[in-house]
Amino acid sequence: MSRKAPDAISSGKSEQRQTQTEQTEKTQGDSSRSPSVKPKKTVPMQRIIQTVSAEAAAHLQIRRAIVAALGVSLVTNAALALTLLTKNDNSRTIVLSPAATQTYIATDDSVSPNLMESFASESASVLLTMTPATASSNAEIFLKNVAPQAYGAMASAVRRGASELVRNYASSVFYRHASAVDETAKSVCLTGERRMMIASTVTETSDVTVCMRYVVTAGRLQISQLTIRPSQSSDPAAELAAFTQSEATVVSAETPDTPN
């Protein structure tokens, strides 16, 4: 009995050591089969600085490109604006009525001769064909086409003639016979017959010449000089030559005589 006890204890210890050994080997086997944990990589500071510098340079280049584009756009717009402000308008205006038989052309500082002739004929008709009822309104219509520098002197003469017609209950009618145009001098002379009447009775008939000189402002004709006088010649070209050679700078307008 006493001999078996130590053997039993020794056998128990041997089994215990064997169990511990097996557990240790199992643990080591499990550890060898588990995935290995990789060490965490760190980015060098120099690479970070290089990346940030490259991005900053790219942004700076984009900003410079935008500023350059804006500068070019500003210079281009300024050049276009300057060109528009300093460029002369060479456009031509062509006027046609629905049943037009001729073409009228106007530019910034000149008009076609046929337009001057037509304008003079209409102006003379408005000024010299009046009744007591239309005298005042016709005078104002005529004065709308007078140049500002000539308006003062011409307005007093035209209104005085209209007032004389109204005061004498008289009428005036003008029949155009012929005309002549000087495109260079911007002048037109019309020859014709003027009749003065009271009611339907003709009290006076005379041959008169109506001459007008124009200025052209933005394609618009304006009367700068007006002369109404007895005809010296039946040829309107001769009347026009005398009118254009005159050096008078003061606008004159002889109003129609009215019967007493």
C-alpha positions as CSV (number, residue, x, y, z in Angstrom):
1,M,0.0,0.0,0.0
2,S,2.8,2.4,0.9
3,R,4.7,1.7,-2.3
4,K,1.8,2.2,-4.6
5,A,1.0,5.6,-3.3
6,P,4.2,7.3,-4.5
7,D,3.8,5.6,-7.9
8,A,0.2,7.0,-8.1
9,I,1.4,10.5,-7.3
10,S,4.2,10.3,-9.8
11,S,1.8,9.0,-12.4
12,G,-0.6,11.9,-11.8
13,K,2.1,14.5,-12.1
14,S,3.3,12.9,-15.3
15,E,-0.2,13.1,-16.8
16,Q,-0.6,16.7,-15.6
17,R,2.7,17.7,-17.4
18,Q,1.6,15.9,-20.5
19,T,-1.8,17.7,-20.5
20,Q,0.0,21.1,-20.1
21,T,2.4,20.2,-22.9
22,E,-0.5,19.4,-25.2
23,Q,-2.3,22.6,-24.3
24,T,0.8,24.6,-25.0
25,E,1.3,23.0,-28.4
26,K,-2.3,23.6,-29.2
27,T,-2.0,27.2,-28.3
28,Q,1.1,27.6,-30.3
29,G,-0.6,25.9,-33.3
30,D,-3.6,28.2,-33.0
31,S,-1.3,31.2,-32.9
32,S,0.6,30.1,-36.0
33,R,-2.7,29.6,-37.9
34,S,-4.1,33.1,-37.0
35,P,-3.5,35.9,-39.5
36,S,-0.5,38.1,-38.8
37,V,-1.2,41.9,-38.1
38,K,0.7,44.1,-40.5
39,P,2.5,47.1,-39.0
40,K,0.8,50.5,-39.8
41,K,2.6,52.5,-42.4
42,T,3.4,56.2,-41.8
43,V,3.5,58.9,-44.6
44,P,6.7,60.9,-44.5
45,M,6.3,64.6,-43.8
46,Q,8.3,65.6,-46.9
47,R,5.8,63.8,-49.2
48,I,2.9,65.6,-47.5
49,I,4.6,69.0,-48.1
50,Q,5.2,68.1,-51.7
51,T,1.5,67.2,-52.3
52,V,0.3,70.4,-50.6
53,S,2.7,72.5,-52.6
54,A,1.6,70.9,-55.9
55,E,-2.0,71.5,-55.2
56,A,-1.4,75.1,-54.2
57,A,0.6,75.6,-57.4
58,A,-2.2,74.2,-59.5
59,H,-4.8,76.5,-57.8
60,L,-2.5,79.4,-58.3
61,Q,-2.2,78.7,-62.0
62,I,-5.9,78.4,-62.4
63,R,-6.4,81.7,-60.6
64,R,-3.8,83.4,-62.9
65,A,-5.5,82.0,-66.0
66,I,-8.9,83.4,-64.8
67,V,-7.4,86.8,-64.1
68,A,-5.7,86.8,-67.5
69,A,-9.0,86.0,-69.2
70,L,-10.8,88.7,-67.3
71,G,-8.0,91.2,-68.3
72,V,-8.3,90.2,-72.0
73,S,-12.1,90.5,-71.9
74,L,-11.9,94.0,-70.2
75,V,-9.4,95.3,-72.8
76,T,-11.5,93.9,-75.7
77,N,-14.7,95.5,-74.4
78,A,-12.9,98.8,-73.9
79,A,-11.6,98.6,-77.5
80,L,-15.0,97.8,-78.9
81,A,-16.6,100.7,-76.9
82,L,-14.0,103.1,-78.1
83,T,-14.5,102.0,-81.7
84,L,-18.2,102.5,-81.4
85,L,-17.8,105.9,-79.9
86,T,-15.3,107.2,-82.4
87,K,-16.6,105.5,-85.6
88,N,-18.5,107.6,-88.1
89,D,-21.9,106.4,-89.0
90,N,-21.8,105.7,-92.8
91,S,-25.3,104.2,-92.9
92,R,-27.7,105.3,-95.7
93,T,-31.4,105.7,-95.2
94,I,-33.6,104.9,-98.2
95,V,-37.1,106.2,-98.1
96,L,-39.8,104.6,-100.3
97,S,-43.5,105.2,-100.3
98,P,-45.9,102.3,-101.2
99,A,-46.3,103.8,-104.7
100,A,-42.9,105.3,-105.0
101,T,-41.6,106.4,-108.4
102,Q,-38.2,107.5,-107.1
103,T,-35.8,106.8,-104.3
104,Y,-34.7,109.2,-101.7
105,I,-31.3,108.7,-99.9
106,A,-30.0,110.4,-96.8
107,T,-26.7,109.9,-95.0
108,D,-25.4,111.5,-91.8
109,D,-24.3,114.8,-93.6
110,S,-25.9,114.7,-97.0
111,V,-29.1,113.9,-98.9
112,S,-29.9,113.1,-102.5
113,P,-30.8,116.0,-104.7
114,N,-34.4,114.7,-105.4
115,L,-35.0,114.7,-101.7
116,M,-33.9,118.4,-101.4
117,E,-36.1,119.3,-104.3
118,S,-39.1,117.5,-102.9
119,F,-38.6,119.0,-99.5
120,A,-38.3,122.5,-100.9
121,S,-41.5,122.1,-103.0
122,E,-43.5,120.9,-99.9
123,S,-42.0,123.7,-97.7
124,A,-42.9,126.4,-100.3
125,S,-46.4,125.0,-100.7
126,V,-47.0,125.1,-96.9
127,L,-45.6,128.6,-96.6
128,L,-47.2,130.3,-99.7
129,T,-50.5,128.4,-99.9
130,M,-52.5,129.8,-96.9
131,T,-56.0,130.9,-96.0
132,P,-57.1,132.9,-93.0
133,A,-58.0,129.6,-91.3
134,T,-54.8,127.8,-92.0
135,A,-52.2,130.7,-91.9
136,S,-51.1,130.3,-88.3
137,S,-50.9,126.5,-88.4
138,N,-49.1,126.5,-91.7
139,A,-46.5,128.9,-90.4
140,E,-45.8,126.7,-87.3
141,I,-45.5,123.6,-89.5
142,F,-43.0,125.4,-91.7
143,L,-41.0,126.6,-88.7
144,K,-40.6,123.0,-87.4
145,N,-38.1,122.5,-90.2
146,V,-36.0,125.6,-89.6
147,A,-32.5,125.2,-88.3
148,P,-32.0,126.5,-84.7
149,Q,-29.4,129.1,-85.7
150,A,-31.9,130.7,-88.1
151,Y,-35.1,130.2,-86.2
152,G,-35.3,133.6,-84.5
153,A,-35.0,135.8,-87.6
154,M,-37.1,133.5,-89.8
155,A,-39.9,132.9,-87.3
156,S,-40.6,136.6,-86.9
157,A,-40.9,137.1,-90.7
158,V,-43.0,134.0,-91.4
159,R,-45.4,134.8,-88.5
160,R,-45.7,138.4,-89.5
161,G,-46.8,137.3,-93.1
162,A,-49.3,134.9,-91.7
163,S,-50.8,137.6,-89.4
164,E,-51.1,140.0,-92.4
165,L,-53.1,137.4,-94.3
166,V,-55.5,136.8,-91.4
167,R,-55.9,140.5,-90.7
168,N,-56.8,141.2,-94.4
169,Y,-59.0,138.1,-94.8
170,A,-56.7,137.2,-97.7
171,S,-55.4,133.9,-99.2
172,S,-52.3,133.0,-101.0
173,V,-51.7,130.2,-103.5
174,F,-48.4,129.2,-105.1
175,Y,-48.1,127.2,-108.3
176,R,-44.6,125.8,-109.0
177,H,-43.2,126.0,-112.5
178,A,-39.6,124.8,-112.4
179,S,-36.8,124.1,-110.0
180,A,-33.0,123.8,-109.7
181,V,-30.8,122.1,-107.2
182,D,-27.2,122.6,-106.1
183,E,-26.3,119.5,-104.2
184,T,-22.9,120.9,-103.1
185,A,-24.3,124.1,-101.7
186,K,-27.4,122.3,-100.4
187,S,-29.6,124.9,-102.0
188,V,-32.8,124.8,-104.1
189,C,-34.6,127.5,-106.0
190,L,-38.2,127.2,-107.2
191,T,-39.9,129.5,-109.7
192,G,-43.6,129.8,-109.9
193,E,-46.7,131.9,-109.8
194,R,-48.3,133.3,-106.7
195,R,-51.8,134.5,-106.5
196,M,-53.3,136.7,-103.9
197,M,-57.0,136.4,-103.3
198,I,-59.8,137.7,-101.2
199,A,-62.6,135.1,-101.0
200,S,-62.6,133.7,-104.6
201,T,-61.5,136.9,-106.3
202,V,-57.9,137.0,-107.5
203,T,-56.5,140.4,-106.6
204,E,-52.8,140.0,-107.6
205,T,-50.7,137.6,-109.7
206,S,-46.9,137.6,-109.8
207,D,-44.0,135.5,-110.7
208,V,-41.9,134.7,-107.6
209,T,-38.7,132.7,-106.8
210,V,-38.4,130.8,-103.6
211,C,-34.9,129.8,-102.6
212,M,-33.8,127.7,-99.6
213,R,-30.5,126.7,-98.2
214,Y,-30.2,123.7,-95.9
215,V,-28.1,122.1,-93.3
216,V,-28.1,118.3,-92.8
217,T,-28.2,117.0,-89.2
218,A,-28.1,113.2,-88.8
219,G,-29.8,112.8,-92.2
220,R,-32.5,115.4,-91.4
221,L,-32.9,118.5,-93.6
222,Q,-33.3,121.9,-91.8
223,I,-33.8,125.3,-93.5
224,S,-31.0,127.7,-92.7
225,Q,-31.9,130.4,-95.2
226,L,-35.0,131.5,-97.0
227,T,-35.6,134.1,-99.7
228,I,-38.9,134.9,-101.4
229,R,-38.5,137.6,-104.1
230,P,-39.9,138.6,-107.6
231,S,-38.4,136.4,-110.3
232,Q,-35.5,138.0,-112.2
233,S,-35.3,135.2,-114.7
234,S,-37.5,132.4,-115.9
235,D,-34.5,130.0,-115.6
236,P,-34.4,128.6,-112.0
237,A,-30.7,127.7,-112.5
238,A,-29.8,131.4,-113.0
239,E,-31.8,132.2,-109.9
240,L,-30.0,129.5,-108.0
241,A,-26.6,130.7,-109.1
242,A,-27.3,134.2,-107.9
243,F,-28.6,132.8,-104.6
244,T,-25.6,130.5,-103.9
245,Q,-23.1,133.2,-104.7
246,S,-24.6,135.6,-102.2
247,E,-22.5,136.0,-99.0
248,A,-25.3,137.0,-96.8
249,T,-25.2,135.3,-93.5
250,V,-28.4,136.7,-92.1
251,V,-31.6,134.7,-93.0
252,S,-34.0,136.8,-94.9
253,A,-37.6,136.1,-95.8
254,E,-39.8,138.5,-97.7
255,T,-43.4,137.9,-96.7
256,P,-46.1,138.0,-99.3
257,D,-47.7,141.3,-99.9
258,T,-51.3,141.5,-99.0
259,P,-53.8,143.7,-100.7
260,N,-55.1,146.8,-98.8
